[in-house]
Amino acid sequence: MPTAATEQLHPEARGLDARPLTEVADILARAQADASAAALAACPAICDGARAMAAAIREGGTLHYAAAGSSGLMAAADALELGGTFSIPAAQLRVHMAGGIPTGVEMPGGTEDETADLERALADIGPQDVLIGVSASGTTPYTLAGATFAKARGATVIGIANNPGSALLSLADHAVLLATPAEVISGSTRMGAATAQKIALNMLSTLMAIDLGHVHDGMMVNLRADNIKLRARATGIVTRITEVSDETAAQAIEAADGNVKCAILIASGATDLADATTRLETTGGKLRPALLALRP
């Protein structure tokens, strides 16, 4: 049986432990850069997956992330940041990590083989939902079990794996192959494989947000300004897009109850929050066409 890609030896691994640390550091850095390029070849599948995620959020569905070990940490990091970055409701996000998200410094180990509780955790998954399964090998029992159950319930499955032809990619509706080179430390997929996974997950969620209309000219226009830091950021966003003063932007944010998209429309001529909200509903939440309708 051929050795899986994630278990192969790196061409510069021989004598690694006898080299100066400066040489090893160079090898490690270059290996990480090489791994990051894996997402480029996966762009079409990533885009398809992002559209499915956006459709699920738009239709009131839920995004379920399922993974174990380092892949689980990458998945959890993406899911946990979606609320603060794009105001994706917490009720539409779930993280299923083998052994649970660590609260200390020990990573759950054998739990990647324990799938008994996963079916119960996914009990309410259905056709309106998406499961993002992440596994470097593409054969992790926990991730495969989650993807298999989700598929059987009619949910859309996005599979992210670093080994071509793996079981996870075979059953996924959207198969994201991240063909990373051999790890400098053989099998240590917290390195290159996880780097590529982090990039792919960030791309999926950011593309999803763009499809939902939560990004305008590279700015996070769907954030809710509910603390001092976010109000300052929101003020900057409103002033950049509308070219009004900071004072006018702050007033618009206040009138919009912290909703940045609505504040931008109010600063651009919308009558009030109700008018701005109606205009966004007409454009499916997308700011650009709503702005063009106000100031063609």
N, C-alpha and C positions, 0 to 999 in steps of 0.2 A: 504493500500500500504506500503510495507517495506521501511524503511528509507535507503536512498542511503549510500553507504559505506563512502563517503566523508562528510556526515552530521551526522554520528553517534557520540555518546559521548565516549571519551577515558576512559578506566577503572580507570585511576588515576585522572580524572577531578574533582570528588566530593571534595569540600573544597579547591580547588586549590588556590583560591584567599586569603585563610586564612593561607596558609603555608608560611614559610620563603622563601625568594627568592632563597636561595641556594638549597633548595629542588626542587623548581619549575625549576630552571636551569638544575638540574640533569634529571628531567623528560623530559624537552624539548630536551636536548642533546640525551638522549636515544631514544626518539621518532624519531628524525632525522636519527639516525643510523639504526633504524628498517625500516624506509621508504626507505633508500638507498638500502636495500636488495631486494626490489621489482623488480629491473631490472634483477636480476639473473634468475628468472623464465621466464622472457621475452626474454632471449637471442636468442632463435631460430627465433622468429618474428623480433627481431632487426637486426639479420644477414640478413634475407630475405629482409627487408626494405633497408638495406645498399647496398645490391647488386643492387636493383632497382635504388637507387640514383646514384650509380656509372655508371650504364648503361645509365642513362639519361645524365649525364655530358659527358660521353664518346661519346655519339651520338649527342651532341650539344643541348640537351634539357635543361630545366630550372627546378630548385627546387623552389617550392612555399611553404612558411610556412604560415599557417593560424591559428590564435588563438585570444583570448581575455584575458584581465586582466593579472593576474600573469603568466598564460600559455603563453600569448603573449610575455611577457618579456623574458621568457625562450627560446621561439622560436627565437625571435629577437637576443638574445645574441649568439645563435648558428650560425645563418646565418651571422651575422656581423663579426664573427671571422674567417670565412672560407677563406676569401681573404688573410689575413695576415698570417694565419697558413699554408694553403695548396695551396695558389695561385689559388683558384677557381675563375674564371672570374666573375666580378660583373654582367655582362650581363646574367649570368646563375643562378642568385639568386634573389628571390623576397620575401619580407616580407609583409604579409597582416595582420595587427593588428587592431582589432575593435577600431575605434576612432583615429587610427594613432599611431605611436610610440610617447610616451610623450616627450615633450620638456621642461616641467616644473616638478613640484612635485605632480601634481594631475593626478591620473589614470582615464582614461575614464570609466564611469560606465555603464549607460544605453545603450551605443553604442553596447554592445554585442548582443543586440536584433535588431540592425539596419543592414540589409543586402542588402539594395537597391543598394549601390555602389559596392558591392563585385563582382557581375557578370561582371560589366564593367572592374574592375581591373583584372579579370581573362579571359578577352575576347580572348586572344591569346593562352590560355592553350590547349594542345592537347595530342595525344598518346605518344609523345616523352618526356613528362614532368611528374614530380612527385609532388604531393601535400602532405605535412606533416601537418596534422591537429592535434592540441593539445587542449585537454579540460579535466580538472579534472573530471567533472561530466560525460563527454561523450555526453552531450545534449545541449551544448552551441549553440544557434541559428546561430551565426555568423560562427562558425567553421563547423557546420553541413551543412550550406548553401554552403560554399566553397567546402567542400568534395563532396557534392551531385552534384554540377555543374561540378567539375573536373571529377568525375566519368562519368557523362553523355557525356563529351567531349572526353572520352577515356584515360584520364590520369590515372596513377597509384596513388592510395591513401594509405598513411600510416596514420593510426589512433592511437594516443596515448591518453589513458584515464585511470582513476583510479577506475572507477566503472565497474565491470563485467556486460556483457550483455547490455551495453549502445548502443545507436543508432550509435555513431561514430564508435565503434568497429565492429558493425554488417555490416556496409556498406564498411569498409576498405578492400583493397586487402591484406594488412599486418596489422593485429590488434595487437598492443602492449599494453597489459593490465599490468598496474602497480598497483598491488593489495596492496596499502599502508594501514597500520592500521588507525584506527580513529585518527583524528587530536586532539592534546591536547586542542586546541581552536576549538571547533566544527565548521566545515565549512570553516576554515581559510586555504584554500588550497595553500596559498603562502608558507606554511610550509612544511609538509611532502610530500604532493602530488607534489609540485613544485620541491622539492629536487630530487625526483625520476624522474620527467620529465627532469630536467637538466642532470641527469646522462644518461638517455636513449637517449636524443638528442646528447650529446657528444659522446656516443657510436656509434650512427648511422653515424654521420659525420666522425668520426675517422675510423671506419670500411670501410666506403666508400672510404676514402683517401687511406687506405691500399690496397683496391681492385684496385684502380686506379694506384698504384705504387708510391704514394707520400710519403711513409714512408719506411725507410730502417734501420733495427736494432734500431728501436725506435727513429729515427732522421727525422726531417722534410726536406726531400731532395728536395721537390718541391718549397721551398720558393725562392723568387727572391731577391737577395742581392742588394737592391737599396738605402740603407742608411748606415750610419756608424755602427749602432748597428747590422743590419742584415748582413753586410759584415763580422763583427767579428764573428757572429754566423756561417755564411757560411764557414769561414776559419776553424773554429773548426770542423765542420762536414766533410769537405774535408780531413783535416789532420787525423781525427779518422779513416775514412774509407780507405784512401789510404796510410796512414803512411808516407806521405811526410812532408817536413818542412812547417812552416807557410808561408815562402816566396814563395815556390813553389805553395802552395795552393792559395795564393793571386794572383799569376800570372795566374793560371788556371781559377780562377773566372773572372779575367779581360778578358782572352781570350774567356771565355764562355758568356761574356756580362751579368754576374750576374746569369746565370742559373746554379744552384748548381749541378743538375744531370749531365749536360754536363761538368761542371768543374771537377767533380769526374772522368769522363771518360777520359778527357784530361790529368789529373794528372796520370791516370793509363795507358796512352799510345795511346789514340785516337789522330789522326793527328791534327785535328782542330775542330772548332765548327760545321762545316758542317758534318764531319765524326761522331762526337758524336751524333748529331741530327739524322743522318741516323740510327745509331745503336739503339737509343731509339725508333725510329719509327718501327724498325724491331721487337722489344720486347713489343710493345704496351705501351711504356712509363715506363716499369719496369726496374729498375736499376740493380738488382741482375743478371738476365740473360745476360744483356749487359756487365756487369763486367766480368762474367765468360767467355764470348766469347773473351774478351781481355786478360785475364790471367787465363786460365783454370787450 
